[in-house]
Amino acid sequence: MNETMRRTKDFFMLSMLLMITLAAGAPDEAMGRVSKVVDGDTFDVTLDSHDSRISEDLIRIRLADIDTPEVRGPKACAAGKKASAYTKTWLLGRTVSLDLDDKTGKDNNGKGQRWVAICYLDGKNFNKQLVDAGQAVVKDFKNNEFDPLSWWS
């Protein structure tokens, strides 16, 4: 095999691996358009498609294993408004894919239930993006299926 053929074969193999990786990063458990941002780590999605666990067309999402500063209440701060604005800028009106928690599914924050999920925007983990941008911190809630440390490996 000559050098050109070997390089072409290597390129093809790497391309295939990349496509498989990207496909794995875009779950099909739920997909839809972000219609409202509540705060930095909570928003509403009007669904285009979803699995059998969901019976609604509009769901509230709580981003898994991260925490952003509060926007309202006694712990409200400027950083909370900044994180909320960041999420709004990136997600509002955009189509996202959601990897819903298979362990507990929903949480209950006293104001109703929210689906716990990792959000993917253009195939990239938005939960991780918030942390990388300094808008959120990792908070590994052990009651869900996710391992936030794996986001960086």
Buried (B, 14 or more C-beta within 10 A) or exposed (E): EEEEEEEEEEEEEEEEEEEEEEEEBBBEBBBBBBBBBBBBBBBBBBBEEBEEEBEEEEBBBBBBBBBBBBBEEEEEEEBBBBBBBBBBEBBEEEBBBBBBBEEEBBBEEEEEEBBBBBBBBEEEBBBBBBBEEEBBEBEEBEEBBBEBEEBEE
